[in-house]
Amino acid sequence: MIQKAVEDYVSNHAVNPAGDVQVEVGQIDQRITLPKCEKLIPFMPSGSRLWGKTSIGVRCDDQVSWTIYVQVEVKIFANVLHVTQPVSRDHTITHGDVAPQTVNLTQMPEGVLTDYSQAVGKIVVSNLTMGQPLRKNMLRAPNVILRGQNVKLMVNGRGFSVSSEGHALADAAEGQVVQVRNPSGRIISGLARQNAIVEVNP
């Protein structure tokens, strides 16, 4: 009865759109004898989460009052992108460099990638070995502005837009802040955009 209540609670609350949730409820010590209870209320202990090995509290809200904690293991199986061959730093990821493998997400490091769109076209920041799960911090967005490149400075204000030329002082990916030197030698900061445009907000 208690285990069933815990299982139902976890199944209803451990929602992960990226994968299939499996719950294993631990055995309750047979030596513990609790008064029969018609109204069981499972709850999450403070500071815990439905991820990996954890515990769930069950409170009796009946004529008698008691609380017990039950060990559970929450497994979430999902496809995670893994590196299919050694990849060098500064390489642009293609579909052939990665492939999905079904793994238990609760045993994976933070930030693993689950979809090709999160990886393909991104640049590798350090050498990767075959079989590694691909994580967000292993990749960066490609540069849309290159150091020394001629760029167009676009100053957008309320009801007006002014453009001028300049030289980029660093590489930058889409949306990153980049410094540009204008023809008069002034340094201006703006956001890197496609087509060699740097957007400046006055």
Accessible surface in RSA format (square Angstrom, percent):
REM  Atomic radii and reference values for relative SASA: ProtOr
REM  Chains: A
REM  Algorithm: Lee & Richards
REM  Probe-radius: 1.40
REM  Slices: 20
REM RES _ NUM      All-atoms   Total-Side   Main-Chain    Non-polar    All polar
REM                ABS   REL    ABS   REL    ABS   REL    ABS   REL    ABS   REL
RES MET A   1   158.36  82.0 109.70  72.6  48.66 115.9  80.26  68.2  78.10 103.5
RES ILE A   2    26.20  14.9  24.33  18.1   1.87   4.5  24.33  17.5   1.87   5.1
RES GLN A   3    58.47  32.7  57.75  42.2   0.71   1.7  16.28  34.7  42.19  32.0
RES LYS A   4   125.97  61.5 121.84  74.8   4.13   9.8  99.28  89.4  26.69  28.4
RES ALA A   5    20.43  18.8  11.54  17.8   8.89  20.2  18.70  26.3   1.73   4.6
RES VAL A   6     0.00   0.0   0.00   0.0   0.00   0.0   0.00   0.0   0.00   0.0
RES GLU A   7    78.08  44.8  78.08  59.1   0.00   0.0   6.46  12.5  71.62  58.5
RES ASP A   8    62.55  43.8  59.78  59.5   2.77   6.6  23.31  54.9  39.24  39.1
RES TYR A   9    36.22  16.9  31.08  17.7   5.14  13.4  22.62  17.0  13.60  16.8
RES VAL A  10     0.00   0.0   0.00   0.0   0.00   0.0   0.00   0.0   0.00   0.0
RES SER A  11    64.07  54.1  43.45  58.0  20.61  47.5  29.33  62.5  34.73  48.7
RES ASN A  12   106.70  73.6  85.18  82.3  21.52  51.8  19.81  47.7  86.90  84.0
RES HIS A  13   104.67  57.2  81.10  56.4  23.57  60.3  58.10  59.9  46.57  54.2
RES ALA A  14     7.52   6.9   0.11   0.2   7.42  16.9   6.15   8.7   1.38   3.6
RES VAL A  15   117.69  77.4  88.18  79.8  29.51  71.1  91.60  79.6  26.09  70.8
RES ASN A  16    33.61  23.2  26.29  25.4   7.32  17.6   1.24   3.0  32.37  31.3
RES PRO A  17   139.27 101.5  95.77  87.3  43.50 158.1 108.71  89.8  30.56 189.9
RES ALA A  18    54.10  49.7  26.19  40.4  27.91  63.5  38.17  53.8  15.93  42.2
RES GLY A  19    21.77  26.8   0.00   N/A  21.77  26.8   9.05  24.8  12.72  28.5
RES ASP A  20   104.36  73.1 100.52 100.1   3.84   9.1  24.91  58.6  79.46  79.2
RES VAL A  21    48.05  31.6  18.47  16.7  29.58  71.3  18.47  16.0  29.58  80.2
RES GLN A  22    94.97  53.1  90.77  66.3   4.21  10.0  28.02  59.7  66.95  50.8
RES VAL A  23    30.27  19.9   4.84   4.4  25.43  61.3   4.84   4.2  25.43  69.0
RES GLU A  24    89.50  51.4  83.46  63.1   6.04  14.4  40.10  77.6  49.40  40.3
RES VAL A  25    26.40  17.4   4.08   3.7  22.31  53.8   4.42   3.8  21.98  59.6
RES GLY A  26    24.80  30.6   0.00   N/A  24.80  30.6  23.99  65.8   0.81   1.8
RES GLN A  27   152.40  85.2 122.36  89.4  30.04  71.5  59.57 126.8  92.82  70.4
RES ILE A  28    34.35  19.5  27.62  20.6   6.73  16.2  31.28  22.5   3.07   8.3
RES ASP A  29    60.09  42.1  43.17  43.0  16.92  40.0  28.14  66.2  31.95  31.9
RES GLN A  30   155.01  86.7 131.35  96.0  23.66  56.3  66.99 142.6  88.02  66.8
RES ARG A  31   205.64  86.3 176.68  90.1  28.97  69.0  87.94 120.2 117.70  71.3
RES ILE A  32    83.54  47.5  64.20  47.8  19.33  46.6  69.00  49.7  14.53  39.4
RES THR A  33   124.25  88.4  98.55  99.9  25.70  61.2  72.87  97.9  51.38  77.7
RES LEU A  34    57.93  32.3  28.87  20.7  29.06  73.1  30.29  21.3  27.65  74.4
RES PRO A  35    69.30  50.5  54.71  49.9  14.59  53.0  67.06  55.4   2.24  13.9
RES LYS A  36   177.18  86.4 148.46  91.1  28.72  68.4 107.85  97.1  69.33  73.8
RES CYS A  37     9.20   7.0   0.84   0.9   8.35  19.6   1.13   2.9   8.07   8.7
RES GLU A  38   126.99  72.9 103.42  78.2  23.56  56.1  52.36 101.3  74.62  60.9
RES LYS A  39   113.81  55.5 112.44  69.0   1.37   3.3  67.58  60.8  46.23  49.2
RES LEU A  40    31.90  17.8   9.04   6.5  22.87  57.5   9.04   6.3  22.87  61.5
RES ILE A  41    51.10  29.1  50.35  37.5   0.76   1.8  51.10  36.8   0.00   0.0
RES PRO A  42    26.42  19.3  19.51  17.8   6.91  25.1  19.51  16.1   6.91  43.0
RES PHE A  43    45.43  22.7  43.89  27.2   1.53   4.0  45.43  27.5   0.00   0.0
RES MET A  44    55.97  29.0  36.39  24.1  19.58  46.6  36.39  30.9  19.58  25.9
RES PRO A  45    27.02  19.7  21.15  19.3   5.87  21.3  25.21  20.8   1.80  11.2
RES SER A  46   122.64 103.6  81.77 109.1  40.87  94.2  56.15 119.6  66.50  93.2
RES GLY A  47    88.57 109.2   0.00   N/A  88.57 109.2  43.75 120.1  44.82 100.4
RES SER A  48    39.98  33.8  16.70  22.3  23.27  53.6  23.41  49.8  16.57  23.2
RES ARG A  49   138.02  58.0 133.31  68.0   4.71  11.2  65.17  89.1  72.85  44.2
RES LEU A  50    26.68  14.9  14.22  10.2  12.46  31.3  14.22  10.0  12.46  33.5
RES TRP A  51    71.09  28.5  61.69  29.9   9.41  22.1  54.08  28.8  17.01  27.6
RES GLY A  52    11.63  14.3   0.00   N/A  11.63  14.3  11.63  31.9   0.00   0.0
RES LYS A  53   170.79  83.3 140.48  86.2  30.30  72.2  92.32  83.1  78.47  83.6
RES THR A  54    16.97  12.1   6.24   6.3  10.74  25.6  14.01  18.8   2.96   4.5
RES SER A  55    27.19  23.0  25.68  34.3   1.51   3.5   4.47   9.5  22.72  31.8
RES ILE A  56     0.00   0.0   0.00   0.0   0.00   0.0   0.00   0.0   0.00   0.0
RES GLY A  57     0.00   0.0   0.00   N/A   0.00   0.0   0.00   0.0   0.00   0.0
RES VAL A  58     0.00   0.0   0.00   0.0   0.00   0.0   0.00   0.0   0.00   0.0
RES ARG A  59    99.27  41.7  99.27  50.6   0.00   0.0  32.61  44.6  66.66  40.4
RES CYS A  60     2.36   1.8   0.00   0.0   2.36   5.5   0.00   0.0   2.36   2.5
RES ASP A  61    73.21  51.3  62.30  62.0  10.91  25.8   7.42  17.5  65.79  65.6
RES ASP A  62    48.93  34.3  23.00  22.9  25.93  61.3   8.04  18.9  40.88  40.8
RES GLN A  63   174.74  97.7 133.77  97.8  40.97  97.5  70.83 150.8 103.91  78.8
RES VAL A  64    58.37  38.4  54.48  49.3   3.88   9.4  58.37  50.7   0.00   0.0
RES SER A  65    98.85  83.5  66.74  89.1  32.11  74.0  38.14  81.2  60.72  85.1
RES TRP A  66    29.89  12.0  20.58  10.0   9.31  21.9  29.89  15.9   0.00   0.0
RES THR A  67    65.75  46.8  36.31  36.8  29.44  70.2  20.81  27.9  44.94  67.9
RES ILE A  68    15.56   8.9  12.44   9.3   3.12   7.5  15.56  11.2   0.00   0.0
RES TYR A  69   125.62  58.7 101.96  58.0  23.66  61.6  70.47  53.0  55.15  68.0
RES VAL A  70     3.21   2.1   0.66   0.6   2.54   6.1   3.21   2.8   0.00   0.0
RES GLN A  71   118.37  66.2 115.40  84.3   2.97   7.1  55.91 119.0  62.46  47.4
RES VAL A  72     5.87   3.9   0.00   0.0   5.87  14.1   3.44   3.0   2.42   6.6
RES GLU A  73    30.97  17.8  30.31  22.9   0.67   1.6   7.48  14.5  23.49  19.2
RES VAL A  74     0.00   0.0   0.00   0.0   0.00   0.0   0.00   0.0   0.00   0.0
RES LYS A  75    45.80  22.3  45.80  28.1   0.00   0.0   7.29   6.6  38.51  41.0
RES ILE A  76     4.11   2.3   4.11   3.1   0.00   0.0   4.11   3.0   0.00   0.0
RES PHE A  77    59.36  29.7  55.99  34.7   3.37   8.8  55.99  33.9   3.37   9.7
RES ALA A  78     6.03   5.5   0.40   0.6   5.63  12.8   6.03   8.5   0.00   0.0
RES ASN A  79    75.26  51.9  69.31  67.0   5.95  14.3  10.38  25.0  64.88  62.7
RES VAL A  80     0.00   0.0   0.00   0.0   0.00   0.0   0.00   0.0   0.00   0.0
RES LEU A  81     1.44   0.8   1.40   1.0   0.04   0.1   1.40   1.0   0.04   0.1
RES HIS A  82    12.05   6.6  12.05   8.4   0.00   0.0   5.16   5.3   6.89   8.0
RES VAL A  83     2.92   1.9   0.04   0.0   2.88   6.9   0.04   0.0   2.88   7.8
RES THR A  84    50.16  35.7  35.61  36.1  14.55  34.7  39.33  52.8  10.83  16.4
RES GLN A  85    81.95  45.8  81.95  59.9   0.00   0.0  18.90  40.2  63.05  47.8
RES PRO A  86   104.53  76.2  86.14  78.5  18.39  66.9  86.68  71.6  17.85 111.0
RES VAL A  87     7.44   4.9   1.48   1.3   5.97  14.4   5.53   4.8   1.92   5.2
RES SER A  88    74.20  62.7  70.06  93.5   4.14   9.5  30.76  65.5  43.44  60.9
RES ARG A  89   155.48  65.3 142.65  72.7  12.83  30.5  30.41  41.6 125.07  75.8
RES ASP A  90    90.56  63.4  71.76  71.4  18.80  44.5  27.07  63.7  63.49  63.3
RES HIS A  91    70.06  38.3  61.62  42.8   8.44  21.6  46.77  48.2  23.29  27.1
RES THR A  92    61.40  43.7  56.16  56.9   5.24  12.5  36.89  49.5  24.52  37.1
RES ILE A  93     1.53   0.9   0.02   0.0   1.51   3.6   0.02   0.0   1.51   4.1
RES THR A  94    69.71  49.6  68.77  69.7   0.94   2.2  59.85  80.4   9.87  14.9
RES HIS A  95   114.65  62.7 107.54  74.7   7.11  18.2  75.37  77.7  39.28  45.7
RES GLY A  96    54.78  67.6   0.00   N/A  54.78  67.6  39.64 108.8  15.14  33.9
RES ASP A  97     3.35   2.3   3.34   3.3   0.01   0.0   0.00   0.0   3.35   3.3
RES VAL A  98     3.23   2.1   0.01   0.0   3.22   7.7   0.01   0.0   3.22   8.7
RES ALA A  99    35.13  32.3  35.13  54.2   0.00   0.0  35.13  49.5   0.00   0.0
RES PRO A 100    61.57  44.9  42.91  39.1  18.66  67.8  42.91  35.4  18.66 116.0
RES GLN A 101    90.22  50.4  84.63  61.9   5.58  13.3  30.06  64.0  60.16  45.6
RES THR A 102    95.21  67.7  66.08  67.0  29.13  69.4  43.57  58.5  51.64  78.1
RES VAL A 103    26.21  17.2  21.08  19.1   5.13  12.4  26.21  22.8   0.00   0.0
RES ASN A 104    14.86  10.2   9.61   9.3   5.24  12.6   7.44  17.9   7.42   7.2
RES LEU A 105    16.00   8.9  13.89   9.9   2.11   5.3  13.89   9.8   2.11   5.7
RES THR A 106    22.89  16.3   1.72   1.7  21.18  50.5   0.11   0.1  22.78  34.4
RES GLN A 107   133.31  74.5 100.99  73.8  32.32  77.0  38.70  82.4  94.61  71.8
RES MET A 108    48.49  25.1  29.99  19.8  18.51  44.1  31.10  26.4  17.40  23.0
RES PRO A 109    56.98  41.5  41.26  37.6  15.72  57.1  53.41  44.1   3.57  22.2
RES GLU A 110   143.50  82.4 127.01  96.1  16.49  39.3  69.71 134.8  73.79  60.2
RES GLY A 111    39.28  48.4   0.00   N/A  39.28  48.4  29.57  81.1   9.71  21.7
RES VAL A 112    25.37  16.7  10.45   9.5  14.93  36.0  10.45   9.1  14.93  40.5
RES LEU A 113     9.81   5.5   9.81   7.0   0.00   0.0   9.81   6.9   0.00   0.0
RES THR A 114    50.06  35.6  34.99  35.5  15.07  35.9  16.87  22.7  33.19  50.2
RES ASP A 115    72.52  50.8  70.31  70.0   2.21   5.2  19.14  45.0  53.39  53.2
RES TYR A 116    72.00  33.6  71.46  40.7   0.54   1.4  53.53  40.2  18.47  22.8
RES SER A 117    90.07  76.1  59.59  79.5  30.48  70.2  52.75 112.3  37.32  52.3
RES GLN A 118    73.27  41.0  65.12  47.6   8.15  19.4  25.95  55.2  47.32  35.9
RES ALA A 119     0.00   0.0   0.00   0.0   0.00   0.0   0.00   0.0   0.00   0.0
RES VAL A 120    49.94  32.9  33.34  30.2  16.60  40.0  33.34  29.0  16.60  45.0
RES GLY A 121    29.38  36.2   0.00   N/A  29.38  36.2  26.71  73.3   2.67   6.0
RES LYS A 122    65.44  31.9  65.44  40.1   0.00   0.0  31.73  28.6  33.70  35.9
RES ILE A 123    18.58  10.6  18.58  13.8   0.00   0.0  18.58  13.4   0.00   0.0
RES VAL A 124     0.07   0.0   0.00   0.0   0.07   0.2   0.00   0.0   0.07   0.2
RES VAL A 125    57.46  37.8  43.91  39.8  13.55  32.6  47.00  40.8  10.46  28.4
RES SER A 126    56.48  47.7  55.84  74.5   0.63   1.5  36.88  78.5  19.60  27.5
RES ASN A 127   111.32  76.8  90.75  87.7  20.57  49.5  27.64  66.5  83.69  80.9
RES LEU A 128     6.04   3.4   2.66   1.9   3.38   8.5   2.77   1.9   3.27   8.8
RES THR A 129    89.38  63.6  88.90  90.1   0.48   1.1  76.20 102.4  13.18  19.9
RES MET A 130   135.30  70.1 112.70  74.6  22.60  53.8  86.56  73.6  48.74  64.6
RES GLY A 131    40.67  50.2   0.00   N/A  40.67  50.2  26.34  72.3  14.33  32.1
RES GLN A 132    53.50  29.9  50.38  36.8   3.12   7.4  19.84  42.2  33.66  25.5
RES PRO A 133    30.58  22.3  30.58  27.9   0.00   0.0  30.58  25.2   0.00   0.0
RES LEU A 134     0.00   0.0   0.00   0.0   0.00   0.0   0.00   0.0   0.00   0.0
RES ARG A 135    67.28  28.3  67.28  34.3   0.00   0.0   0.86   1.2  66.43  40.3
RES LYS A 136   152.15  74.2 147.11  90.3   5.04  12.0  90.83  81.8  61.32  65.3
RES ASN A 137   104.34  72.0  77.61  75.0  26.73  64.4  46.39 111.7  57.95  56.0
RES MET A 138    20.99  10.9  19.86  13.1   1.13   2.7  20.99  17.8   0.00   0.0
RES LEU A 139    19.47  10.8   4.45   3.2  15.02  37.7   4.52   3.2  14.94  40.2
RES ARG A 140    88.79  37.3  81.87  41.7   6.92  16.5  52.67  72.0  36.12  21.9
RES ALA A 141    35.50  32.6  29.10  44.9   6.40  14.6  29.10  41.0   6.40  17.0
RES PRO A 142    58.05  42.3  57.06  52.0   0.99   3.6  57.23  47.2   0.82   5.1
RES ASN A 143    50.09  34.5  24.06  23.2  26.03  62.7   3.53   8.5  46.56  45.0
RES VAL A 144    26.25  17.3   9.37   8.5  16.88  40.7  16.57  14.4   9.68  26.3
RES ILE A 145     0.00   0.0   0.00   0.0   0.00   0.0   0.00   0.0   0.00   0.0
RES LEU A 146   100.86  56.2 100.86  72.2   0.00   0.0 100.86  70.8   0.00   0.0
RES ARG A 147   181.34  76.1 159.70  81.4  21.64  51.5  41.44  56.6 139.90  84.8
RES GLY A 148    49.13  60.6   0.00   N/A  49.13  60.6  31.63  86.8  17.49  39.2
RES GLN A 149    59.59  33.3  49.72  36.3   9.86  23.5  27.48  58.5  32.11  24.3
RES ASN A 150    98.81  68.1  86.11  83.2  12.71  30.6  23.72  57.1  75.10  72.6
RES VAL A 151     1.85   1.2   0.00   0.0   1.85   4.5   1.85   1.6   0.00   0.0
RES LYS A 152    90.83  44.3  89.43  54.9   1.41   3.3  34.40  31.0  56.43  60.1
RES LEU A 153     1.37   0.8   1.34   1.0   0.03   0.1   1.34   0.9   0.03   0.1
RES MET A 154    49.16  25.5  49.16  32.5   0.00   0.0  47.15  40.1   2.01   2.7
RES VAL A 155    39.16  25.8  39.16  35.5   0.00   0.0  39.16  34.0   0.00   0.0
RES ASN A 156    56.27  38.8  49.96  48.3   6.31  15.2  24.07  57.9  32.20  31.1
RES GLY A 157    23.66  29.2   0.00   N/A  23.66  29.2   9.69  26.6  13.97  31.3
RES ARG A 158   238.13 100.0 209.12 106.6  29.01  69.1  93.03 127.1 145.11  87.9
RES GLY A 159    88.83 109.5   0.00   N/A  88.83 109.5  44.61 122.4  44.22  99.0
RES PHE A 160   102.81  51.4  88.17  54.6  14.64  38.1  97.57  59.2   5.24  15.0
RES SER A 161    70.58  59.6  38.78  51.7  31.81  73.3  34.03  72.5  36.56  51.2
RES VAL A 162    83.92  55.2  80.19  72.6   3.74   9.0  83.92  72.9   0.00   0.0
RES SER A 163    60.96  51.5  35.26  47.1  25.70  59.2   5.65  12.0  55.31  77.5
RES SER A 164    51.01  43.1  41.62  55.6   9.39  21.6  40.49  86.2  10.52  14.7
RES GLU A 165    99.05  56.9  96.92  73.3   2.13   5.1  54.38 105.2  44.67  36.5
RES GLY A 166     5.36   6.6   0.00   N/A   5.36   6.6   4.07  11.2   1.29   2.9
RES HIS A 167    96.66  52.8  96.66  67.2   0.00   0.0  64.65  66.6  32.02  37.3
RES ALA A 168     1.63   1.5   0.00   0.0   1.63   3.7   0.00   0.0   1.63   4.3
RES LEU A 169    52.92  29.5  42.59  30.5  10.32  25.9  44.14  31.0   8.77  23.6
RES ALA A 170    44.15  40.6  42.99  66.3   1.16   2.6  44.15  62.2   0.00   0.0
RES ASP A 171    77.34  54.2  56.96  56.7  20.38  48.2  13.44  31.6  63.90  63.7
RES ALA A 172     1.12   1.0   0.79   1.2   0.33   0.8   1.12   1.6   0.00   0.0
RES ALA A 173     7.44   6.8   7.44  11.5   0.00   0.0   7.44  10.5   0.00   0.0
RES GLU A 174    79.05  45.4  61.72  46.7  17.33  41.3  44.45  86.0  34.60  28.3
RES GLY A 175    33.96  41.9   0.00   N/A  33.96  41.9  16.03  44.0  17.93  40.2
RES GLN A 176    96.22  53.8  91.79  67.1   4.43  10.6  29.39  62.6  66.83  50.7
RES VAL A 177   105.25  69.3  79.48  72.0  25.78  62.1  79.48  69.1  25.78  69.9
RES VAL A 178     3.65   2.4   0.25   0.2   3.39   8.2   3.65   3.2   0.00   0.0
RES GLN A 179    90.52  50.6  88.87  64.9   1.65   3.9  17.40  37.0  73.12  55.5
RES VAL A 180     0.00   0.0   0.00   0.0   0.00   0.0   0.00   0.0   0.00   0.0
RES ARG A 181   110.08  46.2 108.79  55.5   1.29   3.1  28.79  39.3  81.29  49.3
RES ASN A 182    23.68  16.3  20.26  19.6   3.42   8.2   1.56   3.8  22.12  21.4
RES PRO A 183   117.53  85.7  72.28  65.9  45.25 164.5  86.20  71.2  31.33 194.7
RES SER A 184    99.57  84.1  56.61  75.5  42.96  99.0  58.61 124.8  40.96  57.4
RES GLY A 185    38.90  48.0   0.00   N/A  38.90  48.0  22.50  61.7  16.40  36.7
RES ARG A 186   160.65  67.5 151.54  77.3   9.11  21.7  55.11  75.3 105.54  64.0
RES ILE A 187    73.39  41.8  50.25  37.4  23.15  55.8  50.25  36.2  23.15  62.8
RES ILE A 188    28.99  16.5  25.59  19.1   3.40   8.2  28.99  20.9   0.00   0.0
RES SER A 189    56.76  48.0  39.01  52.1  17.75  40.9  25.69  54.7  31.07  43.5
RES GLY A 190     7.04   8.7   0.00   N/A   7.04   8.7   7.04  19.3   0.00   0.0
RES LEU A 191    49.43  27.5  49.43  35.4   0.00   0.0  49.43  34.7   0.00   0.0
RES ALA A 192     0.00   0.0   0.00   0.0   0.00   0.0   0.00   0.0   0.00   0.0
RES ARG A 193    67.84  28.5  67.84  34.6   0.00   0.0  23.61  32.3  44.22  26.8
RES GLN A 194   106.24  59.4 103.11  75.4   3.13   7.5  39.14  83.3  67.10  50.9
RES ASN A 195   131.52  90.7  99.22  95.9  32.30  77.8  33.15  79.8  98.37  95.1
RES ALA A 196    25.17  23.1  21.77  33.6   3.40   7.7  21.77  30.7   3.40   9.0
RES ILE A 197    51.51  29.3  51.51  38.4   0.00   0.0  51.51  37.1   0.00   0.0
RES VAL A 198     0.00   0.0   0.00   0.0   0.00   0.0   0.00   0.0   0.00   0.0
RES GLU A 199    46.46  26.7  45.78  34.6   0.68   1.6   2.61   5.0  43.85  35.8
RES VAL A 200    17.97  11.8  17.83  16.1   0.14   0.3  17.97  15.6   0.00   0.0
RES ASN A 201   102.20  70.5  76.74  74.2  25.46  61.3  29.35  70.6  72.85  70.4
RES PRO A 202   110.60  80.6  41.33  37.7  69.27 251.8  78.39  64.7  32.21 200.2
END  Absolute sums over single chains surface
CHAIN  1 A    12268.1       9639.9       2628.2       6430.6       5837.5
END  Absolute sums over all chains
TOTAL         12268.1       9639.9       2628.2       6430.6       5837.5
